[in-house]
Amino acid sequence: MAKLAEEILTRVFTIQRQLLERINEATEIEYQLLERFGETQETLDYFEQLQNSRERADNYYLRLFTSLRQIYPAQPVASLISSFRESISDVIVLLLSRSLLM
């Protein structure tokens, strides 16, 4: 089975971890603002911005996760195609070598 390069997987997982950290930071800041200042007209815009930030990070996280889940089941097919191509190449080389010997 074909596999994604370790470097790619490491990068994807690093980005996912960073996105989770951003989600956590936005939630933590929102809680601190709420505790310190309460929900007032002046803080509503900040709460909205934090929620938007959290939602964007969550959407990116889910996109990466979904993409990875879609790539892995497709890999055996890619591997079979690659093996098939190699087999065809082997057969062609064999046929050419036999025809040259005759």
C-alpha positions as CSV (number, residue, x, y, z in Angstrom):
1,M,0.0,0.0,0.0
2,A,1.2,3.5,-0.8
3,K,1.8,5.8,2.1
4,L,2.0,9.5,2.5
5,A,5.6,10.6,3.2
6,E,6.4,10.9,6.9
7,E,7.3,14.6,6.4
8,I,3.8,15.3,5.0
9,L,2.1,13.5,7.9
10,T,4.3,15.3,10.5
11,R,3.5,18.6,8.9
12,V,-0.3,17.9,8.8
13,F,-0.3,16.8,12.5
14,T,1.7,19.8,13.5
15,I,-0.8,22.1,11.8
16,Q,-3.7,20.3,13.4
17,R,-2.1,20.7,16.8
18,Q,-1.6,24.4,16.2
19,L,-5.2,24.8,15.2
20,L,-6.3,23.0,18.4
21,E,-4.1,25.4,20.4
22,R,-5.7,28.4,18.6
23,I,-9.2,27.0,19.4
24,N,-8.2,26.6,23.1
25,E,-6.6,30.0,23.3
26,A,-9.7,31.7,21.8
27,T,-11.9,29.8,24.3
28,E,-9.6,30.7,27.2
29,I,-9.5,34.4,26.3
30,E,-13.2,34.5,25.9
31,Y,-13.7,33.0,29.4
32,Q,-11.2,35.5,30.9
33,L,-12.9,38.5,29.3
34,L,-16.3,37.3,30.5
35,E,-15.0,36.8,34.0
36,R,-13.2,40.1,34.2
37,F,-15.5,42.4,32.3
38,G,-18.8,40.5,31.8
39,E,-20.9,40.6,28.7
40,T,-21.3,44.3,27.9
41,Q,-21.9,46.3,24.8
42,E,-18.2,47.1,24.8
43,T,-17.1,43.4,24.9
44,L,-19.7,42.0,22.5
45,D,-17.5,42.7,19.5
46,Y,-14.5,41.0,21.1
47,F,-16.6,37.9,21.9
48,E,-17.8,37.8,18.3
49,Q,-14.2,38.1,16.9
50,L,-13.1,35.3,19.2
51,Q,-15.9,33.1,18.2
52,N,-15.2,33.7,14.5
53,S,-11.5,32.9,15.1
54,R,-12.4,29.7,16.9
55,E,-14.8,28.7,14.2
56,R,-12.3,29.3,11.4
57,A,-9.6,27.3,13.2
58,D,-12.2,24.5,13.8
59,N,-13.2,24.5,10.1
60,Y,-9.5,24.3,9.0
61,Y,-8.9,21.5,11.5
62,L,-11.9,19.5,10.1
63,R,-10.8,20.1,6.5
64,L,-7.4,18.6,7.2
65,F,-8.9,15.7,9.1
66,T,-11.4,15.0,6.4
67,S,-8.8,15.3,3.6
68,L,-6.5,12.8,5.4
69,R,-9.4,10.4,5.9
70,Q,-10.2,10.6,2.2
71,I,-6.6,10.2,1.1
72,Y,-5.8,7.0,3.0
73,P,-8.6,4.8,1.7
74,A,-7.7,5.8,-1.8
75,Q,-4.0,4.8,-1.4
76,P,-4.5,1.1,-2.0
77,V,-6.0,1.9,-5.4
78,A,-3.0,4.2,-6.2
79,S,-0.7,1.4,-5.1
80,L,-2.5,-1.1,-7.3
81,I,-2.2,1.2,-10.3
82,S,1.4,1.7,-9.6
83,S,2.0,-2.1,-9.3
84,F,0.0,-2.6,-12.5
85,R,2.2,-0.1,-14.4
86,E,5.3,-1.8,-13.1
87,S,4.0,-5.2,-14.2
88,I,3.2,-3.9,-17.7
89,S,6.7,-2.5,-17.9
90,D,8.2,-5.8,-16.8
91,V,6.2,-7.7,-19.5
92,I,7.2,-5.2,-22.2
93,V,10.9,-5.5,-21.2
94,L,10.5,-9.3,-21.2
95,L,8.8,-9.4,-24.6
96,L,11.4,-7.0,-26.1
97,S,14.3,-9.0,-24.8
98,R,12.8,-12.3,-26.2
99,S,12.1,-10.7,-29.5
100,L,15.7,-9.4,-29.7
101,L,17.1,-12.9,-28.9
102,M,15.0,-14.6,-31.6
